[in-house]
């Protein structure tokens, strides 16, 4: 089977990590996997792109200067005609809207919906277009049960499948002292770690607003994004500059989790967050906002779950971890067991292979005989 994944990757984040692990895992099972990666710019931007460096499958880079969507669409279509994949699998609103178009003479299409971020008018408009595009897909995959419920309200429920993200072990954790040195953290600091894209839906501001209630705690933010400058200004306004470390985008952030005394996920919305799985794998105590798919990943016995957008509740949870490190360590150990038992890569890859096989079988039966033969 030949599968073509299409996406416009940003700086290495959850979506990019999922696509990297999915394509690598499928290729290891003998699937002929290709990736069409749409990179903004005219050529040089692709050379150092961290997503492309991490791929282990054949990649077709599409350079898309500015808003040259017609050119981008033509180039991706040319890749599709050349490869003649059995399934086209898109990720992200740009790929969904521009490249998820099915036709009776083409391969069946699937998309994995990694979540909705809301935000400003432009982003909400893009996500509205994406939701409309879902109606044309043969399969729409949700990464959490709550997200699946949202999608069934807009898409034929028979086309919606729930396949939560999985955890694939990466490289080893760096020793605590080395991780702290690389992040510029004092050896004796008590550190609340935060990992993600600096954008409104990820709620970095909630942790910043909790810091005044947490004397002696340092917050380390690993990530970059559009909110980087406003967040730094917010930290300065609150007088927290000396207690915040901005590490920027870190390609292999999972190796640095030993630097944290607690991991904080303060998001306003989530699907199945990869950073949460990384923290559980590292054995770090977790505090997470009770949003989206988070409670389906870790329950009360494995993490402290708090209401979203509530800095005081978040500060109370951090204090609870500081006051009772033994209980925090027990929850972290239980989270590791949960990760191993419920989020293994094997069943995850099985689910996607089964989805692809169903799509190919359904499309072959539905096509007239002459059209079906043209895909052989």
C-alpha positions as CSV (number, residue, x, y, z in Angstrom):
1,X,0.0,0.0,0.0
2,X,1.2,3.5,-0.8
3,X,0.1,6.4,1.5
4,X,0.9,10.1,0.8
5,X,0.8,12.4,3.9
6,X,0.3,16.1,3.1
7,X,0.9,18.9,5.6
8,X,2.4,22.4,5.9
9,X,4.7,21.8,8.9
10,X,5.4,24.6,11.4
11,X,8.2,24.7,13.9
12,X,8.4,21.2,15.4
13,X,5.4,20.6,17.6
14,X,2.7,18.1,18.4
15,X,1.3,17.7,14.9
16,X,4.7,17.4,13.4
17,X,5.7,14.8,16.0
18,X,2.6,12.7,15.3
19,X,3.3,12.7,11.6
20,X,6.9,11.8,12.1
21,X,6.1,8.9,14.3
22,X,3.2,7.7,12.2
23,X,5.1,7.7,8.9
24,X,8.2,6.1,10.5
25,X,6.1,3.4,12.2
26,X,4.1,2.6,9.0
27,X,7.2,2.5,6.9
28,X,8.7,0.0,9.4
29,X,5.7,-2.2,8.7
30,X,6.2,-2.2,5.0
31,X,3.8,0.5,3.9
32,X,5.2,2.7,1.1
33,X,5.0,6.1,2.9
34,X,5.6,9.5,1.3
35,X,5.3,13.0,2.7
36,X,4.5,16.1,0.7
37,X,5.6,19.0,2.9
38,X,4.6,22.5,2.0
39,X,7.2,25.0,3.1
40,X,6.6,28.7,3.0
41,X,9.3,30.5,0.9
42,X,11.3,30.0,-2.2
43,X,13.8,27.3,-1.3
44,X,16.3,28.1,1.4
45,X,13.7,27.9,4.2
46,X,13.5,24.1,3.8
47,X,17.3,23.5,4.4
48,X,17.2,23.8,8.1
49,X,13.5,22.9,8.8
50,X,13.5,20.7,11.9
51,X,10.5,18.6,10.7
52,X,12.2,17.6,7.5
53,X,15.4,16.7,9.4
54,X,13.4,14.3,11.5
55,X,11.7,12.4,8.7
56,X,12.8,8.9,7.7
57,X,10.6,8.4,4.6
58,X,10.7,9.8,1.1
59,X,9.8,13.5,1.2
60,X,8.5,15.8,-1.6
61,X,9.1,19.4,-0.6
62,X,6.7,22.0,-2.1
63,X,8.0,25.5,-1.9
64,X,5.0,28.0,-1.6
65,X,6.1,31.6,-1.8
66,X,3.6,34.0,-0.1
67,X,0.0,33.0,-0.8
68,X,0.5,31.2,-4.0
69,X,-2.2,28.7,-3.2
70,X,-2.9,27.9,-6.9
71,X,0.7,27.1,-7.5
72,X,0.9,25.1,-4.3
73,X,-2.2,23.1,-5.2
74,X,-0.8,22.3,-8.7
75,X,2.5,21.1,-7.3
76,X,0.9,18.8,-4.8
77,X,-1.5,17.5,-7.4
78,X,1.5,16.7,-9.6
79,X,3.0,14.7,-6.7
80,X,-0.3,12.8,-6.4
81,X,-0.4,12.0,-10.1
82,X,3.2,10.9,-10.1
83,X,2.9,8.6,-7.1
84,X,-0.7,7.4,-7.6
85,X,-1.1,6.7,-3.8
86,X,-3.7,4.3,-2.5
87,X,-4.7,6.8,0.3
88,X,-4.0,10.6,0.7
89,X,-3.8,11.6,4.3
90,X,-3.8,15.3,5.2
91,X,-2.9,17.1,8.5
92,X,-3.7,20.7,9.5
93,X,-6.2,23.2,8.2
94,X,-4.1,24.3,5.2
95,X,-3.6,20.8,3.9
96,X,-7.2,19.9,4.6
97,X,-8.7,22.9,2.7
98,X,-6.3,22.9,-0.2
99,X,-5.3,19.3,-0.7
100,X,-8.0,17.0,0.8
101,X,-10.2,17.2,-2.4
102,X,-11.5,13.7,-3.2
103,X,-12.6,12.6,-6.7
104,X,-13.9,9.4,-8.1
105,X,-10.7,9.1,-10.2
106,X,-8.4,9.7,-7.3
107,X,-7.4,8.0,-4.1
108,X,-9.6,8.0,-1.0
109,X,-8.8,10.8,1.5
110,X,-8.4,10.9,5.2
111,X,-7.5,13.6,7.6
112,X,-6.4,13.5,11.2
113,X,-7.9,16.4,13.2
114,X,-5.4,17.4,15.9
115,X,-7.7,19.9,17.5
116,X,-9.1,23.5,17.1
117,X,-7.4,26.5,18.6
118,X,-10.0,29.3,18.1
119,X,-8.2,32.6,18.7
120,X,-8.5,35.7,16.4
121,X,-10.8,36.3,13.5
122,X,-8.4,35.0,10.8
123,X,-7.7,31.7,12.6
124,X,-11.4,31.2,13.3
125,X,-12.1,31.8,9.6
126,X,-9.5,29.2,8.6
127,X,-10.9,26.7,11.0
128,X,-14.5,27.3,9.6
129,X,-13.2,26.5,6.1
130,X,-11.5,23.4,7.5
131,X,-14.7,22.2,9.0
132,X,-16.5,22.6,5.7
133,X,-13.7,20.7,4.0
134,X,-14.2,17.7,6.3
135,X,-17.5,16.9,4.6
136,X,-15.6,15.9,1.5
137,X,-13.2,13.4,3.2
138,X,-13.7,9.7,3.2
139,X,-12.5,9.5,6.8
140,X,-12.1,12.1,9.5
141,X,-9.9,10.9,12.5
142,X,-10.3,12.6,15.9
143,X,-7.5,12.2,18.4
144,X,-9.8,12.3,21.4
145,X,-13.4,11.3,22.3
146,X,-14.6,14.9,22.9
147,X,-13.2,16.0,19.6
148,X,-14.9,13.1,17.9
149,X,-18.3,14.3,19.4
150,X,-17.7,17.7,17.9
151,X,-16.9,16.3,14.5
152,X,-20.0,14.0,14.4
153,X,-22.1,17.1,14.7
154,X,-20.7,18.4,11.4
155,X,-19.6,15.3,9.5
156,X,-21.4,12.0,8.6
157,X,-20.8,10.1,11.8
158,X,-20.0,6.9,9.8
159,X,-16.8,8.7,8.5
160,X,-15.5,9.7,12.0
161,X,-13.0,7.5,13.8
162,X,-11.4,8.1,17.1
163,X,-7.6,7.2,17.2
164,X,-5.8,8.9,20.1
165,X,-2.2,9.8,19.6
166,X,0.3,7.2,20.8
167,X,3.6,7.4,22.6
168,X,6.7,6.2,20.8
169,X,9.9,6.2,22.9
170,X,12.5,8.6,21.7
171,X,16.1,9.1,22.8
172,X,17.1,8.8,26.5
173,X,16.4,11.6,29.0
174,X,19.4,13.8,29.8
175,X,20.5,13.7,33.4
176,X,18.9,16.4,35.6
177,X,22.0,18.5,36.0
178,X,22.8,18.4,32.3
179,X,19.2,19.3,31.3
180,X,19.2,22.2,33.7
181,X,22.6,23.5,32.5
182,X,21.3,23.5,28.9
183,X,18.1,25.4,29.9
184,X,20.1,27.9,32.0
185,X,18.4,26.8,35.3
186,X,20.0,27.0,38.7
187,X,20.9,23.6,40.1
188,X,18.9,24.1,43.2
189,X,15.8,25.9,41.7
190,X,12.3,24.4,42.1
191,X,11.1,24.4,38.5
192,X,7.6,24.2,36.9
193,X,8.2,23.2,33.3
194,X,5.9,24.2,30.4
195,X,6.3,22.9,26.8
196,X,4.3,24.0,23.8
197,X,3.5,26.6,21.2
198,X,3.4,30.2,22.6
199,X,-0.2,30.9,21.4
200,X,-3.4,31.8,23.2
201,X,-5.0,28.4,23.3
202,X,-1.9,26.9,25.0
203,X,-2.4,29.1,28.1
204,X,1.2,30.0,29.0
205,X,-0.2,33.2,30.5
206,X,-2.1,31.1,33.1
207,X,1.1,29.8,34.5
208,X,2.6,33.3,34.4
209,X,-0.4,34.6,36.4
210,X,0.0,31.7,38.9
211,X,3.6,32.6,39.7
212,X,2.9,35.5,42.1
213,X,1.1,33.0,44.3
214,X,4.2,30.7,44.2
215,X,7.2,32.3,45.9
216,X,10.4,30.4,45.2
217,X,9.2,28.7,42.0
218,X,10.9,29.2,38.7
219,X,8.9,28.7,35.5
220,X,10.7,27.3,32.4
221,X,8.9,27.8,29.1
222,X,10.1,25.6,26.2
223,X,8.5,26.8,22.9
224,X,8.1,29.8,20.6
225,X,5.2,31.4,18.8
226,X,3.2,34.6,18.1
227,X,2.7,35.3,21.8
228,X,6.4,35.3,22.8
229,X,6.7,39.1,23.0
230,X,3.4,39.8,24.8
231,X,4.2,37.0,27.3
232,X,7.6,38.5,28.1
233,X,5.9,41.8,28.6
234,X,3.3,40.2,30.9
235,X,6.1,38.6,33.0
236,X,7.8,42.0,33.3
237,X,4.6,43.7,34.2
238,X,4.0,41.2,37.0
239,X,7.6,41.5,38.2
240,X,8.3,37.9,37.4
241,X,11.2,38.4,34.9
242,X,13.9,37.0,37.2
243,X,11.7,33.9,37.9
244,X,11.0,33.0,34.3
245,X,13.3,31.2,31.8
246,X,12.4,31.5,28.1
247,X,14.2,28.6,26.3
248,X,12.6,29.2,22.9
249,X,11.9,26.4,20.4
250,X,13.7,23.1,21.5
251,X,13.6,20.4,18.8
252,X,14.1,17.5,21.3
253,X,12.3,18.9,24.3
254,X,11.4,15.5,25.6
255,X,15.0,14.8,26.5
256,X,15.0,17.8,28.9
257,X,12.0,16.9,31.1
258,X,14.3,15.7,34.0
259,X,15.0,19.4,34.6
260,X,11.5,19.9,35.9
261,X,10.1,19.3,39.4
262,X,6.6,19.4,37.9
263,X,5.2,19.6,34.4
264,X,2.4,22.1,33.8
265,X,-0.1,21.9,30.9
266,X,-2.3,25.0,31.3
267,X,-4.1,24.9,27.9
268,X,-7.5,26.3,27.1
269,X,-8.1,23.5,24.5
270,X,-6.4,20.2,23.6
271,X,-6.8,17.0,21.7
272,X,-4.3,14.4,22.9
273,X,-1.3,16.5,23.7
274,X,2.0,15.0,22.9
275,X,3.7,17.0,25.6
276,X,1.5,15.3,28.2
277,X,2.6,11.9,27.0
278,X,6.3,13.1,27.0
279,X,5.9,14.2,30.6
280,X,4.4,10.9,31.7
281,X,7.1,9.0,29.9
282,X,9.8,11.0,31.8
283,X,8.2,10.3,35.1
284,X,7.7,13.9,36.0
285,X,4.6,14.8,38.2
286,X,1.9,16.4,36.0
287,X,-0.6,19.2,36.6
288,X,-3.0,19.7,33.7
289,X,-6.0,21.7,32.8
290,X,-9.1,19.6,32.5
291,X,-9.8,20.3,28.9
292,X,-10.5,18.3,25.7
293,X,-8.9,14.9,25.7
294,X,-6.7,15.5,28.7
295,X,-8.8,13.5,31.2
296,X,-8.9,10.6,28.8
297,X,-5.1,10.5,28.9
298,X,-4.4,10.9,32.7
299,X,-6.9,10.6,35.5
300,X,-6.9,11.9,39.0
301,X,-4.7,9.1,40.2
302,X,-2.1,9.9,37.7
303,X,-2.0,13.7,37.6
304,X,-3.5,16.8,39.3
305,X,-6.3,18.1,37.1
306,X,-7.4,21.7,37.5
307,X,-10.0,24.0,35.9
308,X,-8.8,25.9,32.8
309,X,-8.0,29.6,33.0
310,X,-7.7,29.5,36.8
311,X,-4.3,30.7,38.0
312,X,-5.2,30.3,41.7
313,X,-6.2,26.6,41.3
314,X,-3.1,26.0,39.3
315,X,-0.9,27.6,42.0
316,X,-2.6,25.5,44.7
317,X,-1.8,22.3,42.7
318,X,1.8,23.3,42.3
319,X,2.0,23.9,46.1
320,X,0.5,20.4,46.6
321,X,3.3,18.9,44.6
322,X,5.9,20.8,46.6
323,X,4.3,19.9,49.9
324,X,3.9,16.2,49.2
325,X,6.6,15.0,46.8
326,X,6.0,11.4,47.7
327,X,2.3,11.5,46.6
328,X,3.4,13.3,43.4
329,X,6.0,10.6,42.7
330,X,3.3,7.9,43.1
331,X,1.0,9.7,40.6
332,X,3.9,10.0,38.2
333,X,4.6,6.3,38.5
334,X,1.0,5.5,37.8
335,X,1.0,7.8,34.8
336,X,4.0,5.9,33.4
337,X,2.0,2.6,33.7
338,X,-1.0,4.3,32.1
339,X,1.1,5.4,29.2
340,X,2.6,2.0,28.6
341,X,-0.8,0.2,28.8
342,X,-3.1,2.6,26.9
343,X,-0.9,4.5,24.5
344,X,1.4,2.0,22.9
345,X,2.5,2.5,19.3
346,X,1.4,-1.0,18.1
347,X,-2.4,-0.6,18.5
348,X,-2.1,3.0,17.1
349,X,-0.4,1.8,14.0
350,X,-2.9,-1.1,13.7
351,X,-5.7,1.4,13.8
352,X,-4.3,3.5,11.0
353,X,-3.5,0.4,8.8
354,X,-7.1,-0.8,9.3
355,X,-8.5,2.6,8.4
356,X,-6.4,2.7,5.2
357,X,-7.4,-0.9,4.2
358,X,-11.1,0.0,4.8
359,X,-10.8,3.1,2.7
360,X,-9.2,1.3,-0.2
361,X,-11.7,-1.6,-0.1
362,X,-14.7,0.8,0.1
363,X,-13.5,3.0,-2.8
364,X,-12.7,0.0,-5.0
365,X,-16.2,-1.4,-4.4
366,X,-17.9,2.0,-5.0
367,X,-16.0,2.8,-8.2
368,X,-17.4,1.7,-11.6
369,X,-15.3,-1.1,-13.1
370,X,-13.3,1.0,-15.6
371,X,-12.5,3.6,-12.9
372,X,-11.4,1.0,-10.4
373,X,-9.1,-0.6,-13.0
374,X,-7.5,2.8,-13.6
375,X,-6.3,2.9,-10.0
376,X,-4.6,-0.5,-10.2
